[in-house]
Amino acid sequence: MTAAAATLSLPAPAWRRGDMTAMLALPAMGYMLVVFAVPLALLLWSSMRGEAGFSLAGYARILGDDYYRQVIWNSLSLGLITTAGCAILGYPAAFAIARARGYWQVVLFALVFLPLTVSIIVKTFGWAIMLRRDGLVNFALLGLGLADRPQRMLFTPESLYAGMINVFLPFMILPCYSVVRMLDPRLTEAAATLGASAWHAFSRVTFPLSLPGLVAGIGIVFSLSCAAYVTPSLLIGERYMTMSQVMAKAYLNLRDWQLGSAMAAILLAVAVLVVLATSWLQRRLARRGGSSS
Amino acid sequence: MTRLGVATCWTALVVAILFLMAPIIVIIPVSFNEGSVFRFPPVGFSLKWYERIRNIDAILSALALSAQIAALSTATALVLGTLAAIAIVRGRIPGGEAIATFLASPLMLPGLVLGIGMLQAFRAIGLFDAWASLLLAHVVVTMPFIMRTVLASLSLFDFAMVDAARTLGCSYPAALWKVLVPNILPGFISGALFAFIASFDNYPVSMFLTDVRNKTLPIQLLNTIEMSPDPTLAALSTVLIVLTILALVLCDRLVGLRRMASI
């Protein structure tokens, strides 16, 4: 929102130069200020209001209560676990797609891309069907003799983590892939010719060059998974309350707007911090890349 | 890369793809199930769940509402977003990058927070109509996708062509329409597809803005999953998956799939 406030005064010099093209941004800017920025500002404002004017009671209630502190920690650790899982699986997978030849690359890409376009609700629903007592996973476990009776898997934290990684994995693979695809394989060969071991070549050449993709993936997966609502509420429900679930409950069931808006402000702060940190890192990486190569 | 490295990467990719595809593929056999539970392996073969989709009014009207809102909000965001993108690329506005970031930022912010903020703001100015609230909100949801793809296309476009068209007697709007639009059509198509899907699939923002008579498809789906889950949902999901695949194949023909990855 600082960006929004700053741009209000910015177009003026362009008009004075008679540059009418700059005015084309006005409809979109106006729309987004009124329908997007102002509501968020109002939300922050109302999170700091009590019955008698200014009050931080909503925040005090959340931060002073073990239950709500646990909820915040639940959301953050869910975000961390999901991001780590996506990075461990997605980062090497991006290399494999980028190294595939010809038409294979398009096919593999499509297989990663398709799940991104399928509704989150449909995917989570499919995941829940698989993990039922009479579902595919138990069928396979029993058939392979890995279990002697159906296991309870739904409504466990592990099934939630797996479902979250399932939903957000493409958001990690695609940015990594788009950076890794541009890397010149001859760089690694050059490092090898100069006597670098395979590990050394990776850690000193390939990994640093692929970092912009990894940072972008981590940023988007973390901020989306911290705020996820559909997947946690379908796969685990009240047993693992996240900030989004508390917010929904505060507004829809409890009618406790003070609690809801304070929780919303905290979640918004987390997301904005992640966005700022990501873009700061990206700029640093770009500068470093520009000066060293 | 060493052989170990290559093997690790390929194993990760195969695991990732199987993992990503599993919940999507598992729905399809379940939708042809004869029984009313989601057993695996499914029993018998029947199309009765597909038959039932047509008889559930709530689902049909939710489908219609979601399609309307997605189409109208995508069209609005296309117009507003493209104009803004032209201004950012051409207008030499100081802080153009900040404007682009601002217009694309709803993508990275928690949807639930947006929904709550809009609910409070709309109610404060006396807007209680669910349809209008949804449309206003979904333009914000779709804007980032348009901004990202159209900006990327525009930065590759040679604006000298627009000037050439104007010297040849076109007005500025006509020059944009006749020269710019056809040239950045791939950006429009992939941006619009993403925007449409984002709106059609949006749950967290819509959640606060719907009412009993105006429910979007995701809201209706989640309601049904929570209230009365039966294989009708699997049948509907299968229909949605097939429609998505068709849309992707169409876009691949028109644009090429990999161009769309630049979200």
Interface residues (C-beta under 8 A of the other chain):
Chain A: A3 A4 A6 T7 L10 P11 P13 A14 R17 D19 T21 A22 M23 L24 A25 L26 P27 A28 M29 Y31 M32 V35 F36 A37 V38 P39 L40 L42 L43 S46 L89 G90 Y91 P92 A93 F95 A96 I97 R99 V106 L108 F109 A110 L111 V112 F113 L114 P115 T117 V118 S119 I120 I121 V122 K123 T124 F125 G126 W127 I129 M130 R132 D134 G135 L136 F139 I165 N166 L169 P170 I173 L174 Y177 S178 T188 A198 F202 G219 I220 S223 L224 C226 A227 Y229 V230 L234 S244 M247 A248 Y251 L252 W257 G260 S261 A264 L267 L268 A271 V272 V274 V275 S279
Chain B: M1 T2 G5 V6 T8 C9 W10 T11 A12 L13 V15 A16 I17 F19 L20 M21 A22 P23 I24 I25 V26 I27 V30 V37 F38 R39 F40 P41 L80 G81 L83 A84 I86 A87 I88 R90 G91 R92 I93 P94 G95 A98 I99 T101 F102 L103 S105 P106 M108 L109 P110 G111 L112 V113 L114 I116 G117 M118 L119 Q120 A121 F122 A124 L136 A137 V139 V140 M143 I197 F200 D201 Y203 P204 M207 F208 P218 L221 L222 I225 L233 A234 S237 L240 I241 T244 I245 A247 L248 D252 L257 R258 M260 A261 S262 I263
